[in-house]
Amino acid sequence: MSADRPIEAAALSTPAPSLALVEVEELVARLYGIRGKAQSLASERDQNCCIEAADGKRYVVKISNPSEPWPVVDFQIAALEHIARVAPGLPVPRVVRTLDGRTRDSLTLDGGGQTSVRLLTYLDGIQIRETVRTASQRRAMGTGLAKLNLALHGFSHPAACHDLLWNVSTAHRLADKLDGVVDARRRALATAFMKRFTDHVLPRLSSVRAQVIHNDYHLYNLLVAADDHERITGVIDFGDMLHAPLVGEVATAAAFHMAGNADPFEGPAQFVGAYHATLPLLDAEQEIVADLMATRQLVTALISEWRAARYPENRAYIMRHNPAAWAALEQMADLTRDTARDRLLNEVRHGRTL
């Protein structure tokens, strides 16, 4: 593990806690006075469970990866509490305090290691990935992310600049993962996009806006109402949050809209257009947002291939975005940077086409 990325490399290389569900139930009862039934939730690094109490209320208990520094956990908690104060209408989880008033507690794992435990409110809704995507839904998502970023503007925390491999602005640090791509054609494709990032994006990043961002705003982490798939009822999973370029937030989210249409830019353009209408992208950000959208696909492909080889038992979850990432890179491979930028910014520059 290299010295310049100790935190995230450790978190992605350390297995998640694996308490039995009955242990999770006992833990929540002891710390929070809430007795309920636990059900496992999917997670890449942590152990997450839904707790349903006898009165029907539901909560999410998060048992962090033992390699996750506690200041990072405190950063995530502080961000949620900040959003609750400045934008109480935004549908994000609320932090539930322990019986003695703390925002988190500690747990000693088998083997003697320690980790943190926290409890959040459970948000009702269905994942957007389970719905039929529409232009109106994508625009609602774009507007929602802009409002979330506006709420986070000005928020700071000592751990906000923590290290994270899932950060498109530092994609160059994944160059050592290129050799791990077995397929020669895909390896060449990834190498070409890595060069595009280092040549055209990396030198420009110091001149764009930066703030705390969600960094994982996609179809698995957004909930909508069961009777209205264009009404967002929840934004979840703040585990990849960090202080980074704002345009990287937009590009990361837009990348998940490339699949599902004959034109891979149609969905991203709708999303970015709605975001821009609420929180305008500056000229320098518009210049590189399409490059960073491709970079997010590159990051997804490289990290998922690396982690799936390490943790084959969690392969299905780790690789869930991998095929779409490679397909997106193939679709963008023959486009010039200017062409990709103009297609992505179609609604920004020419207005909506309903």
N, C-alpha and C positions, 0 to 999 in steps of 0.2 A: 504494500500500500504506500503510495507516494506521500510525501510530507505535505503537499499542498492541498490534499483533499482527504484528511483523516476522518471527518465526521460521516459524510455520505457514503464513502466507500465501505466504511465499517457497517453502517446501517443496512446497506444492500448485500453485505456478505455475512451478516449475523442472522441466524434463524429467529423468527418471531416467537414470543412466548406461546406456550401451548397448555394452559391450564384446562382441566376438565370443566365442563359446564357447571357441575355442582360446586366446584371450587369458586368459580366466578360468582355464582349466586350467593355463596357464603361471604365472599369478599364485599360485594355490594351491600349486603345486609349489615355487615359489621361497620363499614365506613360511612354508609349513607342512611342506614335505617330503613332501607327499601327492600322488601322481600318480593321476589318475583322469579319468573322462569327465564332462563338464558337461552338464546339461540345464536349460533355463530354467524358472523357477517364476513364477507370476503375482504381481505386486506393483503397488501404486498409486504409490509414491513412489521406491522403491529398485530396484536390480537384484539379484534373488535367483536363485541357481542351486543345484541339487542336484549334488554331486560324488560319484560312485561310484568308490571306489578298487579296485585290482586284487584286493584280498582280500575284496571285497564290502561293506565298510563304507561307509556313506553319511554325507555332511555337507551342511550348508547354508552357502554363502558369501554374505554380505550386503555389497554395495557400496552405500554410502549415497548418498542424494540429495546432491549437492554443497552444497545450501543447509542441510543438517542440521548444526547446531552439534555439534562434537565432544563437548562436555560432555553433550549429550543422549544420544549414543551410549554414553558412559561410564556414564551413569545406567542405561541399559537393561542393559548388561553387569553392573554392580554389583548390580542387582536379581536377575538370574538367579543370580549367585554367592551372594547372600544366601539365596535360596530353597533352593539346593543345600545350604547349611549348616544352616538351621533346620528344613527340611522335606524331607529327601532322598527321601522316598517320593513326592513330587508329580511327575507326569510332565511336566517342563518341559525344554527344551533345556539342554545343558551347554556352557559356553564352552570352546573349544579354543584353546590358546595357540600363538603363533608359535614358530618354531625358537629364537628368542632369548628366549622367555618372556613376551611381551607379549600382552595381551588383544585388541589390535587393531593394525593398521598403517595406513599411508597409501598413497595412490595418486594420481599425477598424471594427470589426464584429458587427452584431446585438447583443445587450447585453453588449457592451462596451469592449469586449476582443480584443486584438491585435494579428495580425499574420503577416507573411512575404509573399511577392509576388516576384516571379522571372520568367524570360522568357528564354527559351532555344530554340535552333534551332530544327526543326523537322527532323528526319532521315527517309528517304524513305526505304521501304522494307516490307517484310511480316514476321510475327512472325514465328519462327522455328516450333512452336507447330502446325502450319497449314500445314506443309510439311511432306513428308515421310522421316523418319530418315534413314540415311545410315551410314556405317562405315566411309566413307570419310567426311561426314558432322560432325560426332562426333569428328573426329580427327582435323578438322578445328576449331571446338569450343575449343578443348583442347589447340591447339596452340595459338588461340586468347586470351584465358584467361592467358596463360603464358606471352604473350607479354604485356597484360594489367598490370599484376603484376610486370613485369620488369619496366614498365613506372612508377608505383607507388612506387617502391623501393626508399627509401630515402626521400619520401615526408612526411612531418610532419605538424601538426596543433594542437593548444591547445585543440581543441574539438575532436580530433581523438579517444581518449579513452573513449568516451561517453558510457553510458549504453545502452544495446540493448538485448532484450530477444532472438532475432533471431541471437544468437551467439552460435555456437555449443560448444565452449570452456567453456561456463558457463551454460551448460544444467542442472547442478545440482540444479540451482535456480528454476527450474520448477517442483521440486519434489512435491510442494504443489498442482500442477494441476493433479496429478495422481488420487486423490480421485474423481475428476470431470468426469472421464471416467466411464460412466454408465455400459457398458458391462463388466462383471467380467473377461471374458477371455482376452479381450483386455487390461484391467487394469493390469492383471498379466503379460502379454507380455511387456507392457510399463515399469512396475516395474523391470523386469529382465534386460532390456536394460539400464535402468537408473543405475542399480547396476554395469553393465559392464562398463559404462562410469566412474562412481565414483571410481571403483576399479582399472581399468587398464589404463584409459586415463588421468584423471585429475592429477594424480601425475606426469605424464610425460610432461605436457604442458609447464612447466617452462623451459624445455631444448630444445625447438624447436624454429625455427625462427618466428618472428612476424613483421608485417608491416601493413600499410593501405591496406585493401582488399575491393573488390566490395561487396562480401558476398551474392549476389543474382543473380548469373550468371546462368540463366536457360532458358527454352524454351519460356517463356513469355517475357523475357527481351533481347532477341537476335533477330535481323532482318537479313534476307538474301535477295538476289536479286531475283526478280520474275522469271527471266530467268536462274538462277543458284543458286540452293538451297544449294550449298556448299560454296558460297561466302558471307561472313558476311558483312553486310552493316551498322549495328548499334548495339551498346551496350547501353542499356538504363536503367533507374531507379537506380540511385546511392543512394537511400534513406536508404538502410541498410548498407552502407559503414561504416567501423570502423577500428581501429587498433586492430589486433587479430592474432592468429597463422596462418601462411601461409597455413599449411596443412589443416586447417579448410576450407579455400577457395576451395581447390581442392576437398575435401570430399563433401562439400555442393553442388558443381556443379555436381560432379559425381553421386550424389544421384538421380538426375532427369533423369538419363539414365537407370535406372533399369527396367522400364516398356517397353514393346514393343517387347521383344525377349523371346524365350523359355528359354534361359539362362539369368537370371537377372544380371549376371556379365559381359556379353559380351559387352554391350554398355559402362558401366563404365570403363572397362578395356581398351577399345579403346580410350576413352577420357583421362584417366590418362596416358596412354602410350604416347600420343601425347604431353600432358602437360610436362611430364618428359623429352621428347626429347629436349624441348626448355628451360625449367627451372627445372633441376633435383631435385627430392625429396631426402633429406638426409636419411640416414638409420633410424634415430629415427623417422622421419616423415613417412617413409614407414611402420614402425611397427604399427602405430595407425591410418593410413588413412582409413582403412576399418571400424574400430570401429567408427570413426567420421562420416563416411557415414551413418552408422546405426543410429548414434546419431542425424543427421540431419532429418532422417525420424521420429524419436521420437519427436524432437522439433516441426516439422510440425504437427504431430498428436495432440500433447498436446495443442499447441497454437491455432490451428484452432478450436478444439472442444470448448475451453474456449471462444474464440471470437464469434463463431457462436451462442452460447447461449446468449451472451450479445447483439449482433446485428443481430437478425434474418432477418432484412430487407436487409442485405448485405451477407446473408448466402451463396448464390451461389458462390460469388467471394471468400469469406473467405475459403470455403471448397473445392476449386478447386483441391488442391493437397492432400486432406485428404485420399481418398480411396487408392491412390497409395502408400501413406506413410504406412498405415496399412498393405497393401499387401506386401510391401518390408520387413517390420519387420517380418511378417509371414515367408517369404522366407529365412530370415537369422536366424531365431530362433533356428534351429537345427544344425547350423554350428558352429564349433569351431572358435575361433578368428584366429587361424593360417590358417585354411582352407579359411575363408573369405578373409584374407589378401593375400594369395597366388593367389586366383582366381582374385582378383581385380588387382594385380600387374603382371598378366600374360604377358602383352606386355612389361612392364618395364624390366622384368627379362629374357624374352625369345625372345624378338623382335616381330615385327608385324606379324600377320597371316592374309593376305589379301584374 
